Amino acid sequence: MPNKLKLQGFNNLTKSLSFCIYDICYAETPEQKAEYIRYIDEKYNAERFTEILTEVCQIIGANILNIARQDYDPQGASVTMLVAEEPVKDEVDTTESPGPVEIIAAHLDKSHICVHTYPETHPNEGICTFRADIEVSTCGIISPLKALNYLIHQLDSDIVTVDYRVRGFTRDVHGKKHYIDHEITSIQNYFTDDIESLYKMIDVNVYQENIFHTKMMLNDFDLNHYLFGTTTDNLTGNDIKRITNKLDKEMHEIFYGRNLPDI
């Protein structure tokens, strides 16, 4: 194990891990589309994401300072947490008359975890897409990369784009600036074997800027997994082909980030 870097003071590097996690579905009728949106809003509401992000804090070793959450009408939710690297402590001075409790914590200005959700449906094609936009941003020694696999497992992740960036610099005891404090060549270095086996992955990395980007799409395609309100048993062969082509086009457009011609 390499020797730990001896710093002049607090580690000032900011490490940010950002996700766009997509769940793709097909709902044929307006009623099925509306039901899909209700299902997503119930499954991934602000309360549920508060539970998920609280577990993220446990995984990365952060302490929660504050939680703000909101469900939206007609759909969507947001949760934001301020976190600290050091434990949060309540201190009350009992030597004088009772007063307000003071919350004492360190390093909250750059540390936060947030999620925003974006359920939507295509007006004509039956395609339904749910996107969760998640950011885990920390400073100090705690690393957001520890939560990488947990977050992907917690959502129905058909397509995932992941960005990791280390910003700023910190100084060692000799005054030398360090722009990163750990070795990394790819976000893929941090995936567990089961995640790697499930997804096709492509990297776009800018090493000199400490910017790392990975795109992921599920290898296997089972149409029943993507149908909402019905199964392939209720579809004709032509319907199966038509819907499969629509879903395949939608998923590849999201994965490659550009519109593709109709199949």
C-alpha positions in Angstrom: 0.0 0.0 0.0 1.5 3.4 -0.9 2.3 5.9 1.8 -0.4 8.3 2.7 0.1 11.8 1.4 0.9 14.2 4.3 -1.1 17.4 3.8 -0.5 20.8 5.0 -4.1 21.1 6.2 -7.5 19.9 5.2 -7.8 18.1 1.9 -9.2 20.7 -0.5 -9.9 18.5 -3.5 -13.5 18.2 -4.6 -14.6 14.9 -6.0 -17.9 14.8 -7.9 -19.6 11.6 -9.1 -22.6 12.3 -11.4 -25.1 9.9 -12.9 -27.9 10.0 -15.4 -29.8 6.7 -14.9 -32.5 5.8 -17.4 -35.3 3.4 -17.1 -37.0 2.7 -20.5 -40.5 1.3 -20.9 -43.2 0.9 -23.5 -46.9 1.7 -22.8 -49.3 1.5 -25.7 -52.4 3.4 -24.5 -52.8 6.8 -22.9 -54.2 4.9 -19.8 -51.0 2.7 -19.6 -48.8 5.8 -20.0 -50.6 7.6 -17.2 -50.3 4.5 -15.0 -46.6 4.2 -15.7 -46.1 7.8 -14.5 -48.1 7.1 -11.4 -46.0 3.9 -10.8 -42.7 5.8 -11.2 -43.8 8.7 -8.9 -44.8 6.2 -6.2 -41.7 4.0 -6.6 -39.2 6.8 -6.8 -40.7 9.6 -4.7 -38.8 11.9 -2.4 -39.1 9.7 0.6 -37.6 6.7 -1.3 -34.7 8.7 -2.5 -34.1 10.1 0.9 -33.6 6.5 2.1 -31.3 5.7 -0.8 -29.2 8.8 -0.3 -29.0 8.2 3.5 -27.5 4.8 2.7 -25.1 6.4 0.3 -23.9 8.6 3.2 -23.3 5.4 5.3 -21.4 3.8 2.4 -19.0 6.7 1.8 -18.7 7.6 5.5 -20.3 11.0 5.4 -22.5 12.6 8.0 -25.8 14.3 7.2 -26.2 17.9 8.1 -29.5 18.8 6.4 -32.1 17.2 4.1 -34.4 19.1 1.7 -36.8 17.2 -0.4 -39.8 17.8 -2.6 -42.3 15.9 -4.7 -43.6 17.8 -7.7 -47.0 18.1 -9.5 -47.6 16.5 -11.9 -44.5 14.3 -11.5 -40.9 14.2 -10.4 -39.0 14.6 -7.1 -35.9 16.2 -5.7 -33.8 15.5 -2.6 -30.7 17.4 -1.5 -28.4 16.6 1.4 -25.6 18.6 2.9 -23.0 16.3 4.4 -19.8 16.6 6.4 -16.7 14.4 6.7 -16.7 14.6 10.5 -19.5 13.6 12.9 -22.2 16.1 13.6 -22.3 16.9 17.4 -25.0 18.7 19.4 -23.4 21.0 22.1 -25.4 22.7 24.9 -23.7 24.9 27.4 -25.2 23.8 30.7 -23.2 26.3 32.8 -25.5 29.2 31.9 -29.3 29.4 31.4 -30.7 27.0 28.8 -30.3 28.2 25.2 -30.7 27.0 21.7 -28.8 23.9 20.6 -25.9 24.7 18.3 -25.1 22.3 15.5 -21.3 22.1 15.1 -19.8 20.5 12.0 -17.0 21.0 9.5 -16.5 21.0 5.8 -20.1 21.3 4.6 -19.6 24.0 1.9 -18.5 21.6 -0.8 -20.1 18.4 0.3 -23.6 17.5 -0.9 -25.7 14.7 -2.4 -28.7 15.4 -4.6 -31.1 13.7 -6.9 -33.7 15.0 -9.4 -36.1 12.8 -11.3 -37.6 13.3 -14.8 -40.4 10.9 -15.8 -41.8 11.5 -19.3 -43.7 9.9 -22.1 -43.4 10.2 -25.9 -46.7 11.8 -27.2 -47.1 9.4 -30.1 -44.7 6.4 -30.0 -45.6 4.7 -26.7 -42.1 5.2 -25.3 -41.8 6.1 -21.6 -38.5 7.3 -20.1 -37.6 7.8 -16.5 -34.3 9.6 -15.7 -32.8 10.1 -12.3 -30.0 12.7 -12.2 -27.8 12.0 -9.2 -24.7 13.9 -7.9 -22.5 12.9 -5.0 -19.9 15.7 -4.4 -17.5 15.4 -1.5 -14.3 17.0 -0.2 -11.7 15.7 2.1 -10.8 12.0 2.2 -14.3 10.6 1.7 -14.8 9.2 -1.8 -18.1 9.2 -3.8 -16.8 6.2 -5.9 -17.7 3.9 -3.0 -21.4 4.4 -3.8 -21.0 3.6 -7.5 -22.3 0.1 -7.5 -25.0 0.6 -4.9 -26.7 3.4 -6.8 -26.8 1.5 -10.0 -28.4 -1.5 -8.2 -31.0 0.6 -6.5 -32.6 1.8 -9.7 -33.9 0.1 -12.8 -30.8 1.0 -14.7 -31.2 0.3 -18.4 -28.8 3.0 -19.5 -26.3 4.8 -17.3 -24.0 7.7 -18.0 -21.4 8.3 -15.2 -19.1 11.3 -14.8 -16.3 11.6 -12.2 -14.2 14.6 -11.8 -11.6 15.8 -9.3 -11.4 19.6 -9.1 -9.1 22.0 -7.3 -5.8 21.2 -5.6 -4.5 20.5 -2.1 -1.0 21.1 -0.7 1.4 18.7 1.0 3.5 19.6 4.0 6.2 20.9 1.6 3.8 23.3 -0.1 3.6 21.2 -3.3 0.2 21.3 -5.0 -1.6 17.9 -5.7 -4.5 17.9 -8.2 -5.6 14.3 -7.4 -4.9 12.1 -4.4 -5.6 8.6 -5.8 -4.9 6.6 -8.8 -7.6 6.1 -11.4 -7.6 5.4 -15.2 -11.3 4.7 -15.6 -14.6 4.6 -13.7 -14.8 1.0 -14.8 -11.9 0.3 -12.3 -14.5 0.6 -9.5 -17.3 -1.6 -10.8 -18.0 -4.9 -9.3 -17.8 -8.0 -11.5 -21.6 -8.4 -11.6 -22.1 -4.8 -12.9 -19.3 -5.3 -15.5 -21.0 -8.5 -16.8 -24.4 -6.8 -17.2 -23.4 -3.8 -19.3 -21.8 -2.7 -22.5 -19.4 0.2 -21.6 -17.6 3.0 -23.4 -15.1 5.4 -21.9 -14.4 9.0 -22.8 -11.6 10.2 -20.4 -9.6 13.4 -20.3 -6.7 12.4 -18.0 -4.9 15.7 -17.9 -8.0 17.3 -16.5 -8.9 14.5 -14.2 -12.3 14.0 -16.0 -13.6 10.5 -16.4 -16.8 9.5 -18.3 -18.4 6.1 -18.8 -21.5 5.2 -20.8 -23.3 1.9 -20.0 -26.2 0.0 -21.7 -27.6 -3.4 -20.7 -26.3 -6.3 -22.8 -29.4 -8.5 -22.6 -32.8 -7.4 -24.0 -36.0 -9.1 -22.8 -39.0 -7.4 -24.3 -41.2 -8.4 -21.3 -39.0 -6.4 -19.1 -39.9 -3.2 -21.0 -43.6 -3.7 -21.5 -45.9 -1.9 -19.1 -49.5 -3.2 -18.7 -49.1 -6.2 -21.0 -46.8 -9.1 -22.0 -45.5 -10.5 -25.3 -48.2 -13.2 -24.9 -50.8 -10.5 -25.8 -48.9 -9.2 -28.9 -48.7 -10.4 -32.5 -45.4 -11.1 -34.1 -45.6 -7.8 -36.0 -46.3 -5.9 -32.8 -43.3 -7.5 -31.1 -41.0 -6.5 -34.0 -42.5 -3.0 -34.1 -42.1 -2.3 -30.3 -38.7 -3.9 -30.2 -37.4 -1.6 -33.0 -38.8 1.4 -31.2 -37.2 0.5 -27.9 -33.9 -0.4 -29.5 -33.8 3.0 -31.3 -34.7 4.9 -28.1 -32.0 3.2 -26.1 -29.3 3.6 -28.7 -30.1 7.3 -29.1 -29.8 7.9 -25.4 -26.6 5.8 -25.2 -24.9 7.5 -28.2 -26.4 11.0 -27.4 -27.8 11.6 -30.9 -30.9 11.0 -32.9 -30.9 8.0 -35.3 -32.9 7.4 -38.5 -36.0 5.3 -38.2 -35.5 1.6 -38.6 
